Structure formats: structure tokens, C-alpha cells
Amino acid sequence: MAIIEKIHHVAYRCKNAKETVEWYGKYLDMNFILAIAEDEVPSTKEPDPYMHVFLDAGNGNVLAFFELPTRPEMGRDPNTPAWTQHLALKVDSVDTMLKVKAKLEADGIEVIGPTNHTIFQSIYFFDPSGHRLELAANTSTPKMDKALDEVKWEMLNEWDRTKKAPQHARWMHDGSAVNSN
């Protein structure tokens, strides 16, 4: 039995809590469900005023943000490429993903994709605080899922030994995808 039931919430820092709540509501239909504001951090007792906002990401998933007005402007890890750290959100279909893409682009927000990963298609964009987001629509088949499941440990062990990309699932990106169910 797993210790974890589910992720309670995932929290990031934001530049402006109100702008963040409005942006996620407008583009991703996330409802604003809770705000917590304190002048002292409950866990550390550190004097540090903050606004902590919570958004409904669907199916019991919660995305939260902290605005920290007394801290230096937020940045990124300069040693990690911008494409690496991101939050991937599942949508029900490629059609839904493309509708969100059109809405973002209509407001001048740059969107990369759709990118075909064979088992899913996705688009990538940044929120107002600079967090990279991905919307993903599953396109896999049971046969694809089984093929990936069968090689996951071999791939991980080879990577651990060599630090070179194993070729066990090359079919995902070379056009020779495992077909049918």
C-alpha cells in the first residue's frame, strides 16, 4: 500500500497573486478556491508577509502560489535550461489543447507546439511569473503503454551506467511508433 494518497497541492512563487489567479482562470479555467495571508510563516515563525492562493486544477488537484512582496524579485536556476522545469497539465483531447493554444496566441502569448511525443501531444508556454507550463493530450495505445512499461528499468539502468540516451523507446520520436492496440 502506498504511503501517499495523492498530491495535496503543488506550490510555486508568483510575482503577483491577483494577476496569477486571474490569468489561470482566464486561460486554464482554474477556479480560485482559497487565499491564506500571514505576516509570519507558520512552520518557521519567520516574519515574512505573504499571500498564498490556491487554484482548482480539476479532479482534486490543487495548484498554489505564494506572493512574497518583501523578498528580492524571483528568478530561475541559471544552471537549469528553461525547458526543463515545467508543470505538465493533462487535458481531455488534442482539440481542447488547440483551443487553449488559439486563446493564448490571440492574446499575444507565445506557444510552442503542438509537439508530437507519440504517446501524447503537447504545447508549451509561460505564465506571467515565468513558469513553463505544458498542456498534454494523451494519444497512446495499450500496445504503446505496454512496450514502454517493458523497457523502463532497462532504460534507467543503462542511463545510470552510461549517461547516454538509451534507444529502447526510440520509436517514440523516429517515426516508427508501435502501432495498434
N, C-alpha and C positions, 0 to 999 in steps of 0.2 A: 504494500500500500504506500502510495506517495505521501510524503510529508506535506507538500504544498497542495492546497485545494485549487487555487487559481491566483493570478496576479491581482492584488487588491487595487493598486494603482501604480502608474509609472509617472515620475515627476521630473520635470526639466525646469530650467530657469528661463524666464522670458524678459524682454525689455519693458513691456507694458502689459499689465494684466487685462485691462479693459480691451485694448486693441486685440490681444490674443483671443479672448473669449469671443469677440465679435467676428474675427477672421475665421476661426474654426467653426463657428455657427454658420457663417455665410457660405464657405466653400465645402465643408465636410458634414454639414447638418448635425454637428455635435451640440447637444443642449448643455447649457450651463447649469450644473446641479448643486454646487456648494462653493462658498467662499469662507476662508478662515484667515483672520488677520490678527497678528500679535505684535507686541513690542519686544518680546523675549522668546527665544527659541525654547520650546518645551523640553526637548531632550537634553540640551547642553546648558540651559539657563543663560545663554549668551544674550546680551542686549543687542537685538538686531531686528528692527521692524521689517515685516514682510506681509505681502498679500499672497495667499495660497488659493488658487482657483482650481476647480475640478470640473471636467467635461465628460459627458456620457459618450463613450466611443462604441456603444452598442453591445448587446449580449452580456451585460455585466462588466464590461471593460471600462476602466476609468483612466483618463489622461489628465494629469495635473501639471500646473506650472506655479513657480514662485517668482514674484517680482520683488527684487531686493534693492530699494532705492538708495541705501547708504553705501553700497558696495561699488567698486570700480566697474566700468562697463564690461559686460560679458564678452568673452572671446571663445576661440576654439583651440584645441590642442594643435600647436603648429607642426607637430611631428606626425599627425594622422591626416591622410588625404580627406578632402571634403566629402567624397563619395562613400567613405567607409561607415561613419557613424550616422545612422538614419533610423527612422521609425517606419516600419512597413505595416500598412493597414490593408486588410482584406476587404474587397468589395465583391458584390454578388455576381458581377459579369463584366466582360470587356466593354459592353455597351455603357454601363454605368461609369466605368473608368474614363471612357472617351467623352462622356457628357461633363464630367468634372474637369477634364483637360480643357474642353472648349470654354467652360466658365472661367477657369483660371487665366487662360490666354486672352480672353475677351477683356479682362481687367489688367492686362499687361504683365502677368506673372509668367516667367519663363518656365516651360515644361520640357523635360527630356522624355522622349519615347512617343509611342509605346515601344518597349524593348521586349522582344520575344525570348523568354527563358525556357521555352518548350513546355515546361510543367506549369508555368504561369506567364502572363504578360503584365508589364508594369509601366508606370510613369513615375517620374521623379521631379520634385520641385522643392522650394524652400518656403518656410513660414516667415512671418515678419521678424522673428528673432534670429533667423539664420539656421534653424533646424531643418535638416534634409528629411523630407517625407517621401514615402513610396506608396502608391496605391497599386495593389496586386490583385489580379483576377485569375483564379486557378483555371488551367486548361489541361491538366494531366489526365491520364487514363489509369485504371488499376494496373495495367501491364507496366506502365512507366514507373508508377509508385513502387511496385514490386522489384523492378530492376534496380532502382536506386537503393531500396532497403537492403538488397542482397550484397551491395558493394560498399556500403558506408564505412564499415570497420576496416576493410582492406584499404580504402582510400585514406582514412585517417591515419592508419599505421604507416602507410607509405609516406604520407606527408610528414609525419613526425620524424621519420628516418632521413628523408631527403630534402625537405622544404622546397620541393618542386611539385607542380600540379600533376596529380595522378590522372591517368587517361581512362579510367574505368567508366566514366559517365560522359565521355567526350561527345556522345550522340546528342546531348542536350544543346550543343551550340555549333555542331559541324554540319547540320542538315540531315543527319542520318537517324533521326529520332525513332525510338521504339514505337511502332505503330499499333493501333487497335487496342482492344480491351484486354 
